[in-house]
Structure formats: structure tokens, C-alpha cells
Amino acid sequence: MAAPRSCGLWSYARAIRSYRFPGLRSSWPGSLLSARLLSQEKRAPETHFGFETVSEEEKGGKVYQVFESVAKKYDVMNDMMSLGIHRVWKDLLLRKMHPLPGTQLLDVAGGTGDIAFRFLNYVQAQHQGKQKRKLRAQQNLSWEEIAKKYQNEEDSLGGSRVMVCDINREMLKIGKQKAFDRGYKAGLAWVLGDAEELPFDDDKFDVYTIAFGIRNVTHINQALQEAHRVLKPGGRFLCLEFSQVNNPLISRLYDLYSFQVIPVLGEVVAGDWKSYQYLVESIRKFPSQEEFKEMIEDAGFQKVTYESLTSGIVAIHSGFKL
């Protein structure tokens, strides 16, 4: 008796499924699905660039272009965007650091030198104050002996040094020019380097600072681990960064100013709307004060604390390598 028509169709379909066309791994949809899944596995990891989703590799290049574009107007725009308040925030960072003569500081993403110059001024004032107190305690010295002591004082910083590390050549170029114009020479060095892979030995610095830079890093966790690695035991991590506003009314006004005013200022002053739009968006993508505190702890730091400034517009996080 002849086989039912349905059985014949089934056999035909089974034969088609098992057949392999020349030059192809398989013609059956199951294999196509496997290939698609394999393709997804190989797809580059994604992250955010402001509110835009990009590959991790792409973000690094985009961020570099932003700061290369804004470098020449970076300091002017900081004053205009913050109405000069960023200067107060950075002064507060130095007061919290309270560096003593002999402190070895690494300032990451510090291209234009704002933190470095403040550090040098601070430790110089500290060292000079110490020297004056020492001379006052020696009342029996003649004026010639006092003058000689001042002349023999070769290092006005008391051994303090600051290393400015930035991934962007243009930002470093601006910082070096500022240092030259203002007469900063001693105790200051500049190096091109990536926060995620610092070009320094382990246990090298007393203090690590990063101001308004860590939110632009692709892998924040990796940058934090690198900060921990290069600090000496007992060393301190300090980060000044935009954060989450804790007052609802101020938050609404801040959003209005950020999205409606800052990009316009960027276009008018720096001729660059997109870069400042990104900078505003990147602030909104950065973790909250508590979330960032946990990330710092996960990197190995202890006694991690933070202080919110200006209703949480920015925060200073502090941690120790113990």
C-alpha cells in the first residue's frame, strides 16, 4: 500500500534539513539563529555618551574629541557655566586635602592645572609659615643669620610635588602654557596618561585627586582601582564631581539652566553646542553620592565619606588606602 502523502512530505522536509549546500555551513534556520547569537556575543560592549548609547571603544574617541574641542575655552566656560563657583569648590577640595610640605600629589584629568596650581600655592604657604614660626622661636639670631637661612632655603615647597596626568594632549598644552605664564616651575610635572591604565608604579603617591573628570571615564571601576594601586598605604583619594541635587526646587531650576542655557553659552563662547550638550548629559548619567561611595569602597578604599556642596550640585568624595 502506498505511504500517506503526509509521510512523504515529512521525509522530503527531513531530507532538505539534512542537506548542506556547497559553501554554506547550513541552510536550516536553526543554524542561522546560532550564527546570529554568535554575532551578538562578539558585538562590542556598550555604554553611554551623554544620553546616547555607543560602544565602549567609541566613547573614548568621542570624549577625546569633546575636550580637544573645548580646551582653549575650557577655563572661561567653567567660569561662565558655574558663575565662578567652581573656584570655591576647588578651594574647598584643597582645604579638605590639607596637604603638608612633602606631599606627593597625582592629579588625574587635571589638564589645565587648576588643582595643581592651588596645591602648589597651598603647600608653599604652609612651608613658609612653618619657616617663619621656626625663626620666631629663635629670637637670638642676628639678621644676617636669618637672611642666610632664607637664602639657603632652596625648596620653597618643602619637598612637595604634583604630577598632572591627562589623556588629552590639548588640555595638557593649555595647562603647560598657563604654568609658564604664571611662573610655576618647581614641583610640577605633566604626563600624558589614561586614568584606566596609569603609567606609574604601585604605592607612589600620597594623594590622588580627580576633579570633574571621572564621569568622562569609560570604565569608572577600573579608574578607581588604578587610583588605589598608585597610592601609598595610608594615601588618600579625593574626587570632586557633579552629583545629584537634593532640593526639588533647585533641581528643577538647575535642569532648566543646564539644558537651556549651558549649550547656548557653549555655542556663543566656544562655538561648540554639541560638546556642552554632552557635558550636561554626562552629569545626569553619573551615579548618585551613595552609589559612587559604594563604587569607591568596592575598589578597596576604606573610611569613604562624601560632602555635598551647593545643594548637591557637586560632591567631594574621600577615601583612604589602608
Salt bridges, closest charged atoms under 4 A:
GLU56 OE1 - HIS219 NE2 2.78
ASP75 OD2 - LYS178 NZ 2.83
ASP79 OD1 - HIS86 NE2 2.72
ASP79 OD2 - ARG87 NH2 2.90
ASP91 OD1 - ARG118 NE 2.83
ASP114 OD2 - LYS90 NZ 2.67
ASP114 OD1 - LYS178 NZ 3.14
GLU153 OE2 - HIS127 NE2 2.77
ASP155 OD2 - ARG161 NH1 3.53
GLU196 OE1 - HIS219 ND1 2.82
ASP202 OD1 - ARG229 NH1 2.67
ASP203 OD1 - LYS321 NZ 2.65
ASP206 OD1 - LYS232 NZ 3.32
GLU226 OE2 - ARG229 NE 2.80
GLU241 OE2 - ARG215 NH1 2.82
ASP255 OD1 - ARG284 NH2 2.88
GLU297 OE2 - LYS293 NZ 2.90
GLU307 OE1 - LYS96 NZ 3.22
